Amino acid sequence: MTVLLLAAGCGSGAPPGANPTDSAGASVGVGCGTAAVASGTEVTVTEVDNGRRVCLGRSGTVRVSLPGTPAAPVTLSGTALAEVSDHVFRGVSAGTAVLASAVPACSSPAPPGGVRCLAVVAWQVTVVVR
């Protein structure tokens, strides 16, 4: 399930053209302010969310959907989230956690006989759990 994200109520720091959160209460932006966030919400973050902040209620889920075959592992820093499976994390306590990985720098595979791009770009999303 893909969730559209709306920056309203979570700060106005989403980059121009961003279409970040769902109507259930999770949100993306620079700060969470006093925005209410619903428990049990699922948010999917992708490579375009690099550098953003996600606001999530306890027991909410963050699903990381990054390109690559297979996608690079996602590392977790902080105690606000717990990993429940590959690329899926659940809010377990109020606080902040950082999800980090790497994404391919080149969006398409090399044409037959072409040069393959092996470059990667660091990817990070900060999750604030309430």
ABEGO torsion letter per residue (X at the ends): XBBBBBABGAEAABBBGBBOBBAAGBBBEABAEABBBBBGBBBBBBAAABGBBBBBBBGBBBBBBBBEOBBBBBBBBEAABBBABBGBBBBABBEBBBBBBBBBABABBBBBGBBBBABBBBBBBBBBBX
